[in-house]
Amino acid sequence: MYSYDGIRFVNYTDTMDWSQPAKIFPANTDTNTPVRQDLKHLIFARFLRIVPVEHHNGIYLRTEILGCPWKDQEPGLRTVPERTTPSSGRSSTITRTADGQITMATSVHPSFCDPGGFQCWNGECVSVKTALCNGQPDCSDFSDEQGCGE
C-alpha cells in the first residue's frame, strides 16, 4: 500500500486499476537469499505500508526501498495543490500560499491532455468529469484528490 498524504492509502496493482486486488510480491523461502521486486509502473508516494500476508516459522522482514528523490518547492513557499485547466494552448493555475494569499498565473505550460482531461502531477491524463475529487485516486500520484474539500 502507498500514500502521498499518509491518510489515504491505495493498494499497488500491476494494472493501475485500484479496484483490483493488491499485488502480492513473492519473498524468499529461506533465511538468507535476497529477492528483488521491481514495480511495473511509477508510483508517487511519501508513505509505504508493507503488509506480510503469509510467513513460516516466524515473521522476519528486511526491506530496502529504492526510489527517486523528490525536489521540494522553494523554502518558505508552501502551496496547496494546483489545479490547471487546459484550453487552446493556455492555462491558468490557482495557488494558495501558507499565509492564505491566492495567486493566479496564466500562460503556464499547457496540459498535454485532451480537452476535458486533467493532467496529473506525474503526467498521466484522467477525465475531469469522473476523476477529480471523487474520493478514489485515479492518478497514481493522488493529484486528482489533492486540495478537495478545502
MODELLER restraints for C-alpha pairs under 7 A, 6 or more apart:
rsr = mdl.restraints
at = mdl.atoms
rsr.add(forms.Gaussian(group=physical.xy_distance, feature=features.Distance(at['CA:1:A'], at['CA:9:A']), mean=5.93, stdev=0.5))
rsr.add(forms.Gaussian(group=physical.xy_distance, feature=features.Distance(at['CA:1:A'], at['CA:10:A']), mean=5.33, stdev=0.5))
rsr.add(forms.Gaussian(group=physical.xy_distance, feature=features.Distance(at['CA:1:A'], at['CA:11:A']), mean=4.40, stdev=0.5))
rsr.add(forms.Gaussian(group=physical.xy_distance, feature=features.Distance(at['CA:1:A'], at['CA:12:A']), mean=5.68, stdev=0.5))
rsr.add(forms.Gaussian(group=physical.xy_distance, feature=features.Distance(at['CA:1:A'], at['CA:48:A']), mean=5.83, stdev=0.5))
rsr.add(forms.Gaussian(group=physical.xy_distance, feature=features.Distance(at['CA:1:A'], at['CA:49:A']), mean=5.04, stdev=0.5))
rsr.add(forms.Gaussian(group=physical.xy_distance, feature=features.Distance(at['CA:1:A'], at['CA:50:A']), mean=6.61, stdev=0.5))
rsr.add(forms.Gaussian(group=physical.xy_distance, feature=features.Distance(at['CA:2:A'], at['CA:9:A']), mean=5.24, stdev=0.5))
rsr.add(forms.Gaussian(group=physical.xy_distance, feature=features.Distance(at['CA:2:A'], at['CA:10:A']), mean=5.68, stdev=0.5))
rsr.add(forms.Gaussian(group=physical.xy_distance, feature=features.Distance(at['CA:2:A'], at['CA:11:A']), mean=6.61, stdev=0.5))
rsr.add(forms.Gaussian(group=physical.xy_distance, feature=features.Distance(at['CA:2:A'], at['CA:45:A']), mean=5.99, stdev=0.5))
rsr.add(forms.Gaussian(group=physical.xy_distance, feature=features.Distance(at['CA:2:A'], at['CA:47:A']), mean=5.61, stdev=0.5))
rsr.add(forms.Gaussian(group=physical.xy_distance, feature=features.Distance(at['CA:2:A'], at['CA:48:A']), mean=4.50, stdev=0.5))
rsr.add(forms.Gaussian(group=physical.xy_distance, feature=features.Distance(at['CA:2:A'], at['CA:49:A']), mean=6.15, stdev=0.5))
rsr.add(forms.Gaussian(group=physical.xy_distance, feature=features.Distance(at['CA:3:A'], at['CA:9:A']), mean=4.61, stdev=0.5))
rsr.add(forms.Gaussian(group=physical.xy_distance, feature=features.Distance(at['CA:3:A'], at['CA:10:A']), mean=6.58, stdev=0.5))
rsr.add(forms.Gaussian(group=physical.xy_distance, feature=features.Distance(at['CA:3:A'], at['CA:45:A']), mean=5.16, stdev=0.5))
rsr.add(forms.Gaussian(group=physical.xy_distance, feature=features.Distance(at['CA:3:A'], at['CA:46:A']), mean=6.22, stdev=0.5))
rsr.add(forms.Gaussian(group=physical.xy_distance, feature=features.Distance(at['CA:3:A'], at['CA:47:A']), mean=5.15, stdev=0.5))
rsr.add(forms.Gaussian(group=physical.xy_distance, feature=features.Distance(at['CA:3:A'], at['CA:48:A']), mean=6.56, stdev=0.5))
rsr.add(forms.Gaussian(group=physical.xy_distance, feature=features.Distance(at['CA:4:A'], at['CA:44:A']), mean=6.69, stdev=0.5))
rsr.add(forms.Gaussian(group=physical.xy_distance, feature=features.Distance(at['CA:4:A'], at['CA:45:A']), mean=4.45, stdev=0.5))
rsr.add(forms.Gaussian(group=physical.xy_distance, feature=features.Distance(at['CA:4:A'], at['CA:46:A']), mean=4.95, stdev=0.5))
rsr.add(forms.Gaussian(group=physical.xy_distance, feature=features.Distance(at['CA:4:A'], at['CA:47:A']), mean=6.22, stdev=0.5))
rsr.add(forms.Gaussian(group=physical.xy_distance, feature=features.Distance(at['CA:4:A'], at['CA:142:A']), mean=6.68, stdev=0.5))
rsr.add(forms.Gaussian(group=physical.xy_distance, feature=features.Distance(at['CA:6:A'], at['CA:47:A']), mean=5.85, stdev=0.5))
rsr.add(forms.Gaussian(group=physical.xy_distance, feature=features.Distance(at['CA:10:A'], at['CA:18:A']), mean=6.97, stdev=0.5))
rsr.add(forms.Gaussian(group=physical.xy_distance, feature=features.Distance(at['CA:11:A'], at['CA:18:A']), mean=6.54, stdev=0.5))
rsr.add(forms.Gaussian(group=physical.xy_distance, feature=features.Distance(at['CA:11:A'], at['CA:22:A']), mean=5.00, stdev=0.5))
rsr.add(forms.Gaussian(group=physical.xy_distance, feature=features.Distance(at['CA:12:A'], at['CA:22:A']), mean=5.54, stdev=0.5))
rsr.add(forms.Gaussian(group=physical.xy_distance, feature=features.Distance(at['CA:12:A'], at['CA:23:A']), mean=5.92, stdev=0.5))
rsr.add(forms.Gaussian(group=physical.xy_distance, feature=features.Distance(at['CA:13:A'], at['CA:20:A']), mean=6.86, stdev=0.5))
rsr.add(forms.Gaussian(group=physical.xy_distance, feature=features.Distance(at['CA:13:A'], at['CA:22:A']), mean=5.39, stdev=0.5))
rsr.add(forms.Gaussian(group=physical.xy_distance, feature=features.Distance(at['CA:13:A'], at['CA:23:A']), mean=5.01, stdev=0.5))
rsr.add(forms.Gaussian(group=physical.xy_distance, feature=features.Distance(at['CA:14:A'], at['CA:23:A']), mean=6.78, stdev=0.5))
rsr.add(forms.Gaussian(group=physical.xy_distance, feature=features.Distance(at['CA:14:A'], at['CA:40:A']), mean=6.06, stdev=0.5))
rsr.add(forms.Gaussian(group=physical.xy_distance, feature=features.Distance(at['CA:27:A'], at['CA:35:A']), mean=5.99, stdev=0.5))
rsr.add(forms.Gaussian(group=physical.xy_distance, feature=features.Distance(at['CA:28:A'], at['CA:34:A']), mean=6.39, stdev=0.5))
rsr.add(forms.Gaussian(group=physical.xy_distance, feature=features.Distance(at['CA:28:A'], at['CA:35:A']), mean=5.78, stdev=0.5))
rsr.add(forms.Gaussian(group=physical.xy_distance, feature=features.Distance(at['CA:43:A'], at['CA:140:A']), mean=5.75, stdev=0.5))
rsr.add(forms.Gaussian(group=physical.xy_distance, feature=features.Distance(at['CA:43:A'], at['CA:141:A']), mean=6.10, stdev=0.5))
rsr.add(forms.Gaussian(group=physical.xy_distance, feature=features.Distance(at['CA:44:A'], at['CA:140:A']), mean=6.37, stdev=0.5))
rsr.add(forms.Gaussian(group=physical.xy_distance, feature=features.Distance(at['CA:44:A'], at['CA:141:A']), mean=4.26, stdev=0.5))
rsr.add(forms.Gaussian(group=physical.xy_distance, feature=features.Distance(at['CA:45:A'], at['CA:141:A']), mean=6.69, stdev=0.5))
rsr.add(forms.Gaussian(group=physical.xy_distance, feature=features.Distance(at['CA:77:A'], at['CA:97:A']), mean=6.49, stdev=0.5))
rsr.add(forms.Gaussian(group=physical.xy_distance, feature=features.Distance(at['CA:77:A'], at['CA:98:A']), mean=6.95, stdev=0.5))
rsr.add(forms.Gaussian(group=physical.xy_distance, feature=features.Distance(at['CA:78:A'], at['CA:97:A']), mean=5.60, stdev=0.5))
rsr.add(forms.Gaussian(group=physical.xy_distance, feature=features.Distance(at['CA:78:A'], at['CA:98:A']), mean=5.39, stdev=0.5))
rsr.add(forms.Gaussian(group=physical.xy_distance, feature=features.Distance(at['CA:79:A'], at['CA:95:A']), mean=6.21, stdev=0.5))
rsr.add(forms.Gaussian(group=physical.xy_distance, feature=features.Distance(at['CA:79:A'], at['CA:96:A']), mean=5.45, stdev=0.5))
rsr.add(forms.Gaussian(group=physical.xy_distance, feature=features.Distance(at['CA:79:A'], at['CA:97:A']), mean=4.70, stdev=0.5))
rsr.add(forms.Gaussian(group=physical.xy_distance, feature=features.Distance(at['CA:79:A'], at['CA:98:A']), mean=6.25, stdev=0.5))
rsr.add(forms.Gaussian(group=physical.xy_distance, feature=features.Distance(at['CA:80:A'], at['CA:95:A']), mean=6.41, stdev=0.5))
rsr.add(forms.Gaussian(group=physical.xy_distance, feature=features.Distance(at['CA:80:A'], at['CA:96:A']), mean=5.77, stdev=0.5))
rsr.add(forms.Gaussian(group=physical.xy_distance, feature=features.Distance(at['CA:80:A'], at['CA:97:A']), mean=6.97, stdev=0.5))
rsr.add(forms.Gaussian(group=physical.xy_distance, feature=features.Distance(at['CA:80:A'], at['CA:147:A']), mean=6.38, stdev=0.5))
rsr.add(forms.Gaussian(group=physical.xy_distance, feature=features.Distance(at['CA:81:A'], at['CA:146:A']), mean=5.84, stdev=0.5))
rsr.add(forms.Gaussian(group=physical.xy_distance, feature=features.Distance(at['CA:81:A'], at['CA:147:A']), mean=5.66, stdev=0.5))
rsr.add(forms.Gaussian(group=physical.xy_distance, feature=features.Distance(at['CA:82:A'], at['CA:93:A']), mean=6.22, stdev=0.5))
rsr.add(forms.Gaussian(group=physical.xy_distance, feature=features.Distance(at['CA:82:A'], at['CA:94:A']), mean=6.01, stdev=0.5))
rsr.add(forms.Gaussian(group=physical.xy_distance, feature=features.Distance(at['CA:82:A'], at['CA:95:A']), mean=5.71, stdev=0.5))
rsr.add(forms.Gaussian(group=physical.xy_distance, feature=features.Distance(at['CA:83:A'], at['CA:93:A']), mean=5.79, stdev=0.5))
rsr.add(forms.Gaussian(group=physical.xy_distance, feature=features.Distance(at['CA:83:A'], at['CA:94:A']), mean=6.26, stdev=0.5))
rsr.add(forms.Gaussian(group=physical.xy_distance, feature=features.Distance(at['CA:84:A'], at['CA:91:A']), mean=6.25, stdev=0.5))
rsr.add(forms.Gaussian(group=physical.xy_distance, feature=features.Distance(at['CA:84:A'], at['CA:92:A']), mean=5.75, stdev=0.5))
rsr.add(forms.Gaussian(group=physical.xy_distance, feature=features.Distance(at['CA:84:A'], at['CA:93:A']), mean=5.03, stdev=0.5))
rsr.add(forms.Gaussian(group=physical.xy_distance, feature=features.Distance(at['CA:85:A'], at['CA:91:A']), mean=5.51, stdev=0.5))
rsr.add(forms.Gaussian(group=physical.xy_distance, feature=features.Distance(at['CA:85:A'], at['CA:92:A']), mean=6.01, stdev=0.5))
rsr.add(forms.Gaussian(group=physical.xy_distance, feature=features.Distance(at['CA:86:A'], at['CA:110:A']), mean=6.14, stdev=0.5))
rsr.add(forms.Gaussian(group=physical.xy_distance, feature=features.Distance(at['CA:86:A'], at['CA:111:A']), mean=5.57, stdev=0.5))
rsr.add(forms.Gaussian(group=physical.xy_distance, feature=features.Distance(at['CA:86:A'], at['CA:115:A']), mean=6.79, stdev=0.5))
rsr.add(forms.Gaussian(group=physical.xy_distance, feature=features.Distance(at['CA:89:A'], at['CA:110:A']), mean=5.57, stdev=0.5))
rsr.add(forms.Gaussian(group=physical.xy_distance, feature=features.Distance(at['CA:90:A'], at['CA:107:A']), mean=5.11, stdev=0.5))
rsr.add(forms.Gaussian(group=physical.xy_distance, feature=features.Distance(at['CA:90:A'], at['CA:108:A']), mean=6.74, stdev=0.5))
rsr.add(forms.Gaussian(group=physical.xy_distance, feature=features.Distance(at['CA:90:A'], at['CA:110:A']), mean=5.51, stdev=0.5))
rsr.add(forms.Gaussian(group=physical.xy_distance, feature=features.Distance(at['CA:91:A'], at['CA:106:A']), mean=5.74, stdev=0.5))
rsr.add(forms.Gaussian(group=physical.xy_distance, feature=features.Distance(at['CA:91:A'], at['CA:107:A']), mean=5.55, stdev=0.5))
rsr.add(forms.Gaussian(group=physical.xy_distance, feature=features.Distance(at['CA:91:A'], at['CA:108:A']), mean=5.66, stdev=0.5))
rsr.add(forms.Gaussian(group=physical.xy_distance, feature=features.Distance(at['CA:91:A'], at['CA:110:A']), mean=5.56, stdev=0.5))
rsr.add(forms.Gaussian(group=physical.xy_distance, feature=features.Distance(at['CA:92:A'], at['CA:104:A']), mean=6.66, stdev=0.5))
rsr.add(forms.Gaussian(group=physical.xy_distance, feature=features.Distance(at['CA:92:A'], at['CA:105:A']), mean=5.59, stdev=0.5))
rsr.add(forms.Gaussian(group=physical.xy_distance, feature=features.Distance(at['CA:92:A'], at['CA:106:A']), mean=4.44, stdev=0.5))
rsr.add(forms.Gaussian(group=physical.xy_distance, feature=features.Distance(at['CA:92:A'], at['CA:107:A']), mean=6.62, stdev=0.5))
rsr.add(forms.Gaussian(group=physical.xy_distance, feature=features.Distance(at['CA:92:A'], at['CA:108:A']), mean=6.48, stdev=0.5))
rsr.add(forms.Gaussian(group=physical.xy_distance, feature=features.Distance(at['CA:93:A'], at['CA:104:A']), mean=5.55, stdev=0.5))
rsr.add(forms.Gaussian(group=physical.xy_distance, feature=features.Distance(at['CA:93:A'], at['CA:105:A']), mean=5.28, stdev=0.5))
rsr.add(forms.Gaussian(group=physical.xy_distance, feature=features.Distance(at['CA:93:A'], at['CA:106:A']), mean=6.50, stdev=0.5))
rsr.add(forms.Gaussian(group=physical.xy_distance, feature=features.Distance(at['CA:94:A'], at['CA:102:A']), mean=6.89, stdev=0.5))
rsr.add(forms.Gaussian(group=physical.xy_distance, feature=features.Distance(at['CA:94:A'], at['CA:103:A']), mean=5.74, stdev=0.5))
rsr.add(forms.Gaussian(group=physical.xy_distance, feature=features.Distance(at['CA:94:A'], at['CA:104:A']), mean=4.52, stdev=0.5))
rsr.add(forms.Gaussian(group=physical.xy_distance, feature=features.Distance(at['CA:94:A'], at['CA:105:A']), mean=6.66, stdev=0.5))
rsr.add(forms.Gaussian(group=physical.xy_distance, feature=features.Distance(at['CA:95:A'], at['CA:102:A']), mean=5.62, stdev=0.5))
rsr.add(forms.Gaussian(group=physical.xy_distance, feature=features.Distance(at['CA:95:A'], at['CA:103:A']), mean=5.31, stdev=0.5))
rsr.add(forms.Gaussian(group=physical.xy_distance, feature=features.Distance(at['CA:95:A'], at['CA:104:A']), mean=6.42, stdev=0.5))
rsr.add(forms.Gaussian(group=physical.xy_distance, feature=features.Distance(at['CA:96:A'], at['CA:102:A']), mean=4.36, stdev=0.5))
rsr.add(forms.Gaussian(group=physical.xy_distance, feature=features.Distance(at['CA:96:A'], at['CA:103:A']), mean=6.34, stdev=0.5))
rsr.add(forms.Gaussian(group=physical.xy_distance, feature=features.Distance(at['CA:111:A'], at['CA:119:A']), mean=6.09, stdev=0.5))
rsr.add(forms.Gaussian(group=physical.xy_distance, feature=features.Distance(at['CA:113:A'], at['CA:119:A']), mean=6.03, stdev=0.5))
rsr.add(forms.Gaussian(group=physical.xy_distance, feature=features.Distance(at['CA:113:A'], at['CA:125:A']), mean=5.58, stdev=0.5))
rsr.add(forms.Gaussian(group=physical.xy_distance, feature=features.Distance(at['CA:116:A'], at['CA:127:A']), mean=6.17, stdev=0.5))
rsr.add(forms.Gaussian(group=physical.xy_distance, feature=features.Distance(at['CA:116:A'], at['CA:128:A']), mean=5.74, stdev=0.5))
rsr.add(forms.Gaussian(group=physical.xy_distance, feature=features.Distance(at['CA:117:A'], at['CA:125:A']), mean=5.99, stdev=0.5))
rsr.add(forms.Gaussian(group=physical.xy_distance, feature=features.Distance(at['CA:117:A'], at['CA:126:A']), mean=5.45, stdev=0.5))
rsr.add(forms.Gaussian(group=physical.xy_distance, feature=features.Distance(at['CA:117:A'], at['CA:127:A']), mean=4.61, stdev=0.5))
rsr.add(forms.Gaussian(group=physical.xy_distance, feature=features.Distance(at['CA:117:A'], at['CA:128:A']), mean=5.24, stdev=0.5))
rsr.add(forms.Gaussian(group=physical.xy_distance, feature=features.Distance(at['CA:118:A'], at['CA:125:A']), mean=5.51, stdev=0.5))
rsr.add(forms.Gaussian(group=physical.xy_distance, feature=features.Distance(at['CA:118:A'], at['CA:126:A']), mean=5.31, stdev=0.5))
rsr.add(forms.Gaussian(group=physical.xy_distance, feature=features.Distance(at['CA:118:A'], at['CA:127:A']), mean=5.95, stdev=0.5))
rsr.add(forms.Gaussian(group=physical.xy_distance, feature=features.Distance(at['CA:118:A'], at['CA:128:A']), mean=5.38, stdev=0.5))
rsr.add(forms.Gaussian(group=physical.xy_distance, feature=features.Distance(at['CA:119:A'], at['CA:125:A']), mean=4.63, stdev=0.5))
rsr.add(forms.Gaussian(group=physical.xy_distance, feature=features.Distance(at['CA:119:A'], at['CA:126:A']), mean=6.64, stdev=0.5))
rsr.add(forms.Gaussian(group=physical.xy_distance, feature=features.Distance(at['CA:120:A'], at['CA:139:A']), mean=6.00, stdev=0.5))
rsr.add(forms.Gaussian(group=physical.xy_distance, feature=features.Distance(at['CA:120:A'], at['CA:143:A']), mean=5.64, stdev=0.5))
rsr.add(forms.Gaussian(group=physical.xy_distance, feature=features.Distance(at['CA:120:A'], at['CA:144:A']), mean=6.54, stdev=0.5))
rsr.add(forms.Gaussian(group=physical.xy_distance, feature=features.Distance(at['CA:121:A'], at['CA:141:A']), mean=6.89, stdev=0.5))
rsr.add(forms.Gaussian(group=physical.xy_distance, feature=features.Distance(at['CA:121:A'], at['CA:143:A']), mean=6.10, stdev=0.5))
rsr.add(forms.Gaussian(group=physical.xy_distance, feature=features.Distance(at['CA:122:A'], at['CA:141:A']), mean=6.56, stdev=0.5))
rsr.add(forms.Gaussian(group=physical.xy_distance, feature=features.Distance(at['CA:124:A'], at['CA:139:A']), mean=6.73, stdev=0.5))
rsr.add(forms.Gaussian(group=physical.xy_distance, feature=features.Distance(at['CA:126:A'], at['CA:138:A']), mean=6.99, stdev=0.5))
rsr.add(forms.Gaussian(group=physical.xy_distance, feature=features.Distance(at['CA:131:A'], at['CA:138:A']), mean=5.86, stdev=0.5))
rsr.add(forms.Gaussian(group=physical.xy_distance, feature=features.Distance(at['CA:131:A'], at['CA:144:A']), mean=6.55, stdev=0.5))
rsr.add(forms.Gaussian(group=physical.xy_distance, feature=features.Distance(at['CA:132:A'], at['CA:144:A']), mean=4.96, stdev=0.5))
rsr.add(forms.Gaussian(group=physical.xy_distance, feature=features.Distance(at['CA:132:A'], at['CA:145:A']), mean=6.18, stdev=0.5))
rsr.add(forms.Gaussian(group=physical.xy_distance, feature=features.Distance(at['CA:133:A'], at['CA:144:A']), mean=6.27, stdev=0.5))
rsr.add(forms.Gaussian(group=physical.xy_distance, feature=features.Distance(at['CA:133:A'], at['CA:145:A']), mean=4.88, stdev=0.5))
rsr.add(forms.Gaussian(group=physical.xy_distance, feature=features.Distance(at['CA:133:A'], at['CA:148:A']), mean=5.56, stdev=0.5))
rsr.add(forms.Gaussian(group=physical.xy_distance, feature=features.Distance(at['CA:135:A'], at['CA:145:A']), mean=6.69, stdev=0.5))
rsr.add(forms.Gaussian(group=physical.xy_distance, feature=features.Distance(at['CA:137:A'], at['CA:144:A']), mean=6.47, stdev=0.5))
rsr.add(forms.Gaussian(group=physical.xy_distance, feature=features.Distance(at['CA:137:A'], at['CA:145:A']), mean=6.19, stdev=0.5))
rsr.add(forms.Gaussian(group=physical.xy_distance, feature=features.Distance(at['CA:138:A'], at['CA:144:A']), mean=6.61, stdev=0.5))
